[in-house]
Amino acid sequence: MSKDITNIHSKNWQHKRGSIGDIAINNEDIKQCINSIFATSKGEVPLNPEAGTNIIEAIDENPEDAAEIAIKTAYKEIPRQEPRCEILQTVPEININTGELKLTIYFKNKKTNITDKTEVYIK
């Protein structure tokens, strides 16, 4: 079902990924932005070449080094690209069988002071 965007009382919103006609606002919007930051490589956005991360540097590193790269990247890039939130904690989790790194990012919405988390997957 489509949302009426004329009734949105937030200046920050976007299409909710994976839905038809739904929108992401507040913490859902922030979570989606954080995931987009990690899903975008630096230089990939023509009009904003500083958008995204160089998280690809973590791929093929030993798991502990990859986790450290991901954590440093989160603390460097999220405050710069998503200033609406404050990172509270990052927790890496490595799946040795698949080689997948999950980074759980706990954050606080600076406007509402509501805390939340999102998970970023690095393969």
N, C-alpha and C positions, 0 to 999 in steps of 0.2 A: 504494500500500500504506500502510495506516495505521500510525503509530508508537505504541508503548506509552509514554504520557506518565508512567507510574509509574517509569520507568527513567531519566528525565532528571535529570542531576546539576547542573543550573544553575537558579537561581531566576529567571533572565531568559530567556524563550523566547516564541515566538508562532507562529501558523500561518504557514507559508511561502507568501507571495503567489504565485499562479499554480500552485499544486499542490493535489492532493487528498490530505489526510491527512499531509502532510510538515510538519516544524517547522523553524524558524530559531532557532539558538542561536549564542552567541558573536558573531563578526564578522558572520555572516549576519544575525543579529538587529539588530545595530547599523546595518548598511547599510540594512536595511528601515526602521528607525526614522528614519534621516536622510532617506530618500526620502519617508516619510510626513510629516515636518516640512515639507518643501518642497511637498508635494501638498495640504496643509491650509492654509486661510486662517485668519488670526486671527479669533476669534469664531465659528468654524464648529462647535466642539465645545462644546455647551451647559454641561457641568460643568467645563470647562477652557478658558475663553475666551482664555487666553494661549498655548494650543497652536498650533503652526503658524507661518506667516510672513505678511508682507505683500509677498511677492515679486511680486504683481500690479503693484506700483509700477514694476517693471522693464519691463513690457510696453509697447510703443510708444515706448520711449526709443531714442536712437541706440545702436548696438551696444556701444560702449565704455562708455557710461553704464550700460547694462543689466548689463554684466559687472561693473562696479564695485559696483552695488547688490547683485547676487547674492553677490559675495565678502563684502561687509560684512554681509549678512544671515547668511551661513554662520558667520562668526566671532562674531556676536552670539547667534544662536539655537541653534546646535548645542551649545555648551558648557552653555547653560542648560537645554535640553530633553533632551540625551543626554549626561549627565555621565560615562558609562562610557568615552568616547573623548576623545582630544586631537587636534585638527586639526593636521596637519603642514604641509599646503600645499593651496592651491586653484588650479586651472588652468582658466580659462575658454576656451571654443572657440566661435566664432561661425560659423554657416553662413549666409553672405550670401544664398545662393539661397533658403533656406527661412525665414530669420529666426529660426531656432532657436538657443538658447544652451545649450550643454552645459557644466556645471560639474563637473569632476572633483575630488572631495574625497579627499585622502589623509589617513588618520588612524591613530592607534595606540590599540589596546585597552589601557586603563589597567591592567586586571587581568592580562592575559596578555602585554603588551608586543608583541603581534603587530601588524604594520602591514598595512594593506589600503587599498582605495580603493573609492569608489562614484561613480556618475555620476548627476547630477540634470539633467533636461531642462526647460528653461523655454521655452515657445512663446508 
